Amino acid sequence: MSDTVQPAVQAVRPDREVMTTQRLPYFTGLSGQTVGATGLAMHLVVIPPGASSQPHVHVGYETGIYVLQGRVETRWGEQLEHSVVSEAGEFLYVPPGVPHQAFNLSATEPARAVVARNDAAEADKVQPWPPAE
């Protein structure tokens, strides 16, 4: 009998909503906590109709987003002076440390996206933008 634990393929169905520091609901998917991942986390984020995230930066990890439903404007930069709109079927890349804020462009429909990052922590390492004095 070996004491070595064999890696296993695992399926996860998100079963709880977690309110994030960015003020958006996440549905927990893959992380170090849920499946023992060491360098990856994936979750579902929902931006309610007309809602937006708090301006923030991700500390120390890259983020990839795949929009499943809706249209989202992401403002980014030191003054949130740049803007990109992503729609269902598009990917969005957010480098570490780039200030940004997401806006659901629909007043009636939620936007949904899969969020992946190269950090296995279940909770984002997020800091508000601009930083507190």
LINFEN-V813757 format. One line per field, one symbol per residue. psi: psi as a letter, one per 20 degrees, with the letter a starting at -180 (. if undefined). Layout:
psi->???
This chain:
psi->pqipppqqpqppopjqppprhikqpqopdprhhhjjqikqqprpqporpjrrrqprqpojqqpppophpapppoprrhjkirqppqrpiqqppoqqjoprppppipihqqqqqppqqlpipgqqnqqqpqqq.
